[in-house]
Amino acid sequence: MISVLQRVREARVEVDGQTVGAIGQGLLVLVCAERGDTEAEADRLLAKLLKLRIFSDAAGKMNRSVQDVDGLGTCGGLLLVSQFTLAADTAGGNRPSFTLAAAPDEGRRLYDYVVAQARSLHPVVATGQFAADMQVHLVNDGPVTIPLRMAPVAPLAP
């Protein structure tokens, strides 16, 4: 799975002029399932998102995760937005190919899985709308923008 996460002061997603998901301080996460991805990659991605220390402590060092943005136990929000274009292959020509992205049904299934798991592990989770024409608004904090890729784990050799 591929994701791009942005530390935000606030973010929201609109579809047809209506807000479908919004958070205050936290992480806006663009999520893409690639061909061959499974729940294992989704679980590893979510574990990394929740523990990644990219929020500043009192000394200005990135020592806090979205689970404790202020050092007092306050959770930041997660805004999870599906974005198959993260799997773009731009190697050949000027029009990107998206053959590396999971098929739409599988992409939706894995995105829904990530959302459900996130909601079971974190108190503040909002989403975009899968396969919709979305407008994403954010106030990037820092800016801090980090790409993550969770490749399938190769089986151990005998």
N, C-alpha and C positions, 0 to 999 in steps of 0.2 A: 504494500500500500504506500501511496505517496501522500504527503500532506505538506502544506505550508502553514505555519502558525505565525500569528502576529500578536504581540502584546498590545492590548488596546486599553484606552481609558473608557471607551464605549464603542459599541458596534450594533448595527441592526441590518436586517434583510427585509426588503420590500418586494412584493409580488403584486402587480397590477395596482400600485399605489397604496397597498395595505401592508403594514408591518406584520410579518409572520414570525419573526424572532428577534430578540434584542437582549443585550447584556450591558452592564456597566463595566467596571474594570475587570479584565480577564484576558482570555485568549479567543481570538477569531481563528478558526481552524478550517482551512480548505482541505477536503478529503477526496481522494480518488482511489478506487479499487482497480488494480491491474489484473490482466488475465492470469489465472493460477493462484490468486490470493485466496486465503481462507480465513476462518475465524482466528487462527493462531496469529496471523499478521495483524489483524484488527486488535486483538488483545494486547499484543506487544506495543502497538502504536498508542493505544489508550493509556497503558501503564506509563509510557514515556511522557505523554502529554501531561499527565497528572503529577508526575514527580520532577519534571524538568525545572531546574532552578533558574528562572529568568526574570524574577521580580526582585527589586532592590530591597536590601535591608537598610537599617538606620545609617550604616556607613556607606551606602551607595553601591555596594557589591551585589551582584546577582546571586543571592543565596536563598531566595524563597520561591516556592512553587505556587501554582494556581490554587492549591489547597490551603495555602496560608499566606496570602498576599501582604498582610500587614504585620505579621509576626505575633498576632494575637488570636490566631485561629479563624480569621475571616476568609472564607472561600471566595475566589473570583469566579466569574462566569465563564462558561464554555459556549461558544456559538459555533456549531458544527454545520458546515455548508458543503454540499456535494459539488465537485468540480472535476468532471472527466477530462477537461482540457489539460490537467496537470500531466497526463500521460502522452502529451503531444510528442511526436517524433518529427523533428524538423531537419533531419539529415539530408533528405532528398527533395530538392526544389524549394519553392516558396510557399506551398500550401501544406500545413501540417497534416500528418496522418495520425489517426487515433486508434490504430489497430492494437496498440499495447493496452488500451483500457479494457476493463472487463465488459462483457456484453451488458446491455442496459438492465436486464432482469437480475443478473448476478451483482452488478454494481449497486442496484437498489437494495438487494438483500443484505449485502455487506455494510452499506451505509446505515440501513435500519438497525443492523446488529450493533454497530459502533454506538449509535444513538441510545439504544436500549441499555447497553452495558454502561455507557457514561452516566445515564440517569440512575442506574443502580449503585454507582460508586461515588457520584458527585452531586451536591444539592442544587446547583444552578446550571442547567443545561437548556439551551435554546437551539433552534435549527432554522435552516433555510427550508426550501421546498424542492425535493428531488425533481430534476428534469424541467424545472420552471425557468422562465426568463427572470432572473433575480437582479435586483440592484442592491449592492452591498455598500453600506456606509460605515466608515470607521474613523476613529481618531487614534492613529497609531501612536503608541507610547514609546518614545526613545529616539528613533524608531528601532524596534526589535522585531526582526523577521527571520524565521528559521525554517529551512526546508528539512523534512524528515522522510526517509524511505525505509520501510520495513520489508526487506526482501524475504522470500521464503527461506526457512532454515533447511539446509541440506542434511539429509540423513547421515548418520555416522557410518563410516566404512566398517565392515566386520573385522 
